[in-house]
Each structure stands twice: as C-alpha cells, then as structure tokens.
Amino acid sequence: MDLQLDSLVRQNKRIWDRIICAKLHEAKDVRIFHNNTRFMERMYERYGFERFLFLVESDIIFIICETEIGKIVRTCIDVNWPIYGSYIIADLIKRPKYKKKVC
C-alpha cells in the first residue's frame, strides 16, 4: 500500500508543486498571528526563535522564517487546523478588519 501511495505522489508531484507555488504567490501577509501568544509559543517550540512571516491564501497559511540565507517556507497548514483543541487560526482570520480613519 505504501508503494502505491509513493508512486501516486511521484506521478502528481509537479501538479501539486504548481498548485502550492500559485497559492504562495497569491498569499497576503497577515500579522495578527504575532499577537497570539499560544500560536507563537508553538511556532517558537517547533522552529526556534526566528523572525516569522505568515502568508494566508484562502484556506492555507504559509509559515515562513526569515534567516541569514533568506526566506524559508517551513510549513503550510490548513486554516481550520486545531491548536490546543481550538480553532484559533480560523477565528483570527474571520475577525472583521477595521481600517484606520484618516482625519
């Protein structure tokens, strides 16, 4: 069974790469994650204390670390991924955005 899955992934790898690259290219920088202590705690535990960028495109969040070498995509996760038993990410993204008034 693992061999079948492996061959299926190899056959469709280029298609998936194109889809992921297109979504990454269209993603927008979202800074609200930096204010979420529980989420950032998890990021620091997993990837170290680097500077993070979070790019969101519809239902995917790309987690990017800025290093001396450049920007590295560490992982991408589903917006509805449960963190510590709650759907923090989906709730953050769905919050209404308020624009500053310029006087």
Backbone torsions as a table, in degrees:
resi	resn	phi	psi	omega
1	MET	NA	-39.3	179.1
2	ASP	-64.5	-34.5	179.1
3	LEU	-67.1	-36.8	178.3
4	GLN	-65.4	-43.9	179.3
5	LEU	-64.3	-42.4	179.4
6	ASP	-61.4	-44.5	179.5
7	SER	-68.3	-35.2	177.2
8	LEU	-64.7	-42.0	178.3
9	VAL	-65.1	-43.0	179.4
10	ARG	-63.2	-38.3	-179.7
11	GLN	-66.7	-38.3	-174.8
12	ASN	-101.6	9.4	-175.6
13	LYS	-59.0	-46.1	-177.6
14	ARG	-64.4	-37.8	178.6
15	ILE	-64.0	-46.8	-179.7
16	TRP	-65.3	-38.5	177.6
17	ASP	-60.3	-42.9	179.1
18	ARG	-64.6	-41.8	179.6
19	ILE	-63.4	-46.6	-179.1
20	ILE	-64.8	-42.3	179.3
21	CYS	-63.9	-39.4	178.2
22	ALA	-64.5	-42.6	178.8
23	LYS	-66.1	-39.8	178.4
24	LEU	-64.2	-40.0	179.8
25	HIS	-65.2	-34.4	-178.6
26	GLU	-87.9	-8.5	-176.1
27	ALA	-68.3	148.1	179.7
28	LYS	-110.9	145.6	179.1
29	ASP	-70.3	127.5	178.4
30	VAL	-122.8	122.3	-174.7
31	ARG	-98.1	-3.1	-175.8
32	ILE	-65.2	-20.3	-178.6
33	PHE	-69.6	-27.5	-179.5
34	HIS	-64.1	-25.3	179.9
35	ASN	-87.8	-4.7	-179.1
36	ASN	-94.8	102.9	-173.8
37	THR	-60.1	-45.4	-177.0
38	ARG	-64.7	-41.5	179.8
39	PHE	-66.2	-45.7	-179.1
40	MET	-67.4	-33.9	175.7
41	GLU	-57.9	-44.2	179.2
42	ARG	-65.4	-40.0	179.6
43	MET	-64.6	-43.3	179.6
44	TYR	-65.2	-37.8	177.9
45	GLU	-63.5	-41.3	-175.9
46	ARG	-79.1	-43.5	-168.2
47	TYR	-118.4	1.9	179.4
48	GLY	88.0	178.9	-176.0
49	PHE	-92.7	72.3	176.6
50	GLU	-109.8	170.0	176.7
51	ARG	-81.0	128.9	-175.9
52	PHE	-107.0	146.7	167.7
53	LEU	-120.8	142.4	177.5
54	PHE	-123.3	114.3	179.5
55	LEU	-107.6	130.4	-177.1
56	VAL	-117.8	133.0	174.5
57	GLU	-134.8	108.6	-176.8
58	SER	47.8	-88.1	-173.7
59	ASP	-117.0	12.4	-178.5
60	ILE	-125.5	138.4	173.8
61	ILE	-113.1	124.9	175.5
62	PHE	-97.0	124.8	179.7
63	ILE	-101.0	118.3	-173.5
64	ILE	-121.5	134.8	176.0
65	CYS	-105.8	137.7	174.8
66	GLU	-96.9	118.1	-179.2
67	THR	-120.2	-179.0	177.1
68	GLU	-62.9	-32.8	-178.2
69	ILE	-72.2	-37.5	-177.3
70	GLY	150.4	-160.5	180.0
71	LYS	-89.1	131.4	-178.6
72	ILE	-124.0	126.9	175.5
73	VAL	-78.7	111.1	-179.2
74	ARG	-77.8	-43.9	-179.9
75	THR	-165.6	170.5	170.3
76	CYS	-132.8	142.6	-177.7
77	ILE	-132.5	157.5	177.5
78	ASP	-73.5	142.2	178.7
79	VAL	-58.2	-34.0	-177.2
80	ASN	-90.6	18.5	-179.9
81	TRP	-70.6	126.3	-179.7
82	PRO	-76.2	130.3	176.1
83	ILE	-117.6	121.4	-177.0
84	TYR	53.8	37.6	174.6
85	GLY	82.3	2.7	177.8
86	SER	-132.2	158.2	-177.7
87	TYR	-95.2	68.3	-174.9
88	ILE	-61.9	-44.7	-173.3
89	ILE	-63.9	-49.2	-180.0
90	ALA	-60.2	-39.4	179.0
91	ASP	-65.1	-40.8	-179.9
92	LEU	-65.5	-42.0	-177.0
93	ILE	-70.7	-34.2	-176.4
94	LYS	-80.9	-7.6	178.4
95	ARG	-62.0	145.3	177.9
96	PRO	-67.2	142.0	179.2
97	LYS	-97.1	131.8	179.7
98	TYR	-109.8	133.6	178.7
99	LYS	-94.2	145.5	178.3
100	LYS	-72.6	141.5	174.5
101	LYS	-84.7	133.4	177.2
102	VAL	-102.9	121.0	-178.0
103	CYS	-91.0	NA	NA
